[in-house]
Amino acid sequence: MSFHSGRFDRYVRIWRSPHRIVSGPVLACSLLVLSFACGESFAPPSSATPAATPNTSQGDPQPISFDACTVFSAADAAQVLGVPVRPITNVGGCSYEAAKETFGGWRRNVAVNVSKYKTASDEASAWDEQKILRSLRPGRKNLTVLSGIGSEAYLQISPDRKSFDGEVWVHKTLSHFRLIEVSEQPPSPDVLKAAAQKIAGKLP
């Protein structure tokens, strides 16, 4: 009995070459191996996969550490509030309150928060974000554009129930700050502007 069946003979006739004969099972194995090899050769390199792609997002610029009390002393705070003051804290800013209660157990208070950055581009980006968050734009109600203080400055005085909030926002090349006074009476715009001008002169 011949070892070559009719089906096997057909494979031999089709794949016969002058030098050798490729059998059906060998051919099938060869094609299988070749398909795996080709599949690997066309696969993207591991460095091109999303998991290995470096994250180029820089995120929001972060301010550098800075003690705001170096630009806003107790004497400066007393001048803004019009009464002797005592410090509250210098964590995250520099805050003072009236040393004694004024009307109805009220204590006036004032604070300065400074954000200082390494580069002008970082400061510009952070300032633009603050302008959006705080709606600092010319023509807005209760908001006044100030000139002669930093590169850009705004003043806002608004009632808040039984008190008044007076704020000055100032932008400079490498920093921006907010000066805020809370009092039982409307803050003086001229006093706030003078204090902001003094602070701005101490910052880059």
Summary of the structure (lengths in Angstrom):
residues: 204
radius of gyration: 37.2
end to end distance: 101.0
largest distance: 120.7
contacts: 525
relative contact order: 0.12
helix: 37%
strand: 25%
